[in-house]
Amino acid sequence: MDERPRYMISVAADLVGMHPQTLRIYEQKGLVRPKRTAGNTRLYSESDIERLRLIQRLTTELGLNLAGVEQVLHLEDELRRMRRRLERLEGEMRKALNEVHRQYRRDLVLYRPSEPPVPMTRKR
């Protein structure tokens, strides 16, 4: 998701269909963290917009209050961190496994049984 700050609060509010004051309240509660310019203007990124849309779905469709939304967002953030960690660990494991495989000898050995198999006869 794009993290570059680009939308002023009025544009961000229009994009998600909320009042700018609602976005300020969400920021006060720590639900969204827009970047600030040197002149202290809020700038929202694409990921901030997606987060605001999620908050809107949680409150309108699921009927969660802001405390519930805060818990859901905390769990979503934790899940995202765990997924990144898992991907990193899987990459490290693949790298280590490839290193072990490189150390194997790759000789081909043909298998030839010493005696032909004995056919089984059926009893009548």
Secondary structure, 3 states (H helix, E strand, C coil): CCCCCCEEHHHHHHHHCCCHHHHHHHHHCCCCCCEECCCCCEEECHHHHHHHHHHHHHHHCCCCCHHHHHHHHHHHHHHHHHHHHHHHHHHHHHHHHHHHHHCCCCCCCCCCCCCCCCCCCCCC
